[in-house]
Amino acid sequence: MKKISNHITYKEAVHSNTALRLNIKNIPNNKEVSNMVIIATQIFEPLREYAEGPIKINSMFRSKDLNRAIGGSISSQHCKGQAIDLDDTFGCKTNAEMFSYIKTNLNFDQLIWEFGDSTNPNWIHVSYVSDDLNRNKILIAEKINGRTSYRSYEQETL
């Protein structure tokens, strides 16, 4: 397979420097690839159209071994091909602008403001399950005593 969507290659979707460094296989099965196509179609492509340019994918698919190696959550949706971490390193839209666009315009399962400050997250985590099963759950990730903690976005005014 060469492409997950119009603007995501298979190679980009499974790329991980950690996997390469530790010689971990990061190969999705057919169901996981199908999920990757769905999130790319439902989230990434509309967001890219809004941004009017490229968006960096920090992480999309993670095998269970890779997820364990990076200290990811044991229930990470990345392992199912249902999540994508995005970062505006290309200057088209800020992470905060992309977060707001997703929150207001797209159907998602989880949307996480990943660290940063009250004006801009360091990156955005977004997941997608299905139109019927998406929870539209919005969280803020922060470090407290060296550990990642999540709180509800609704409790905050960003």
Secondary structure, 3 states (H helix, E strand, C coil): CCEEECCEEHHHHHCCHHHHHHCCCCCCCHHHHHHHHHHHHHHHHHHHHHHCCCCEEEECCCCHHHHHHCCCCCCCHHHHCCEEEEECCCCCCCHHHHHHHHHHHCCCCEEEEECCCCCCCCEEEEECCCCCCCCCEEEEEEEECCEEEEEEHHHCCC
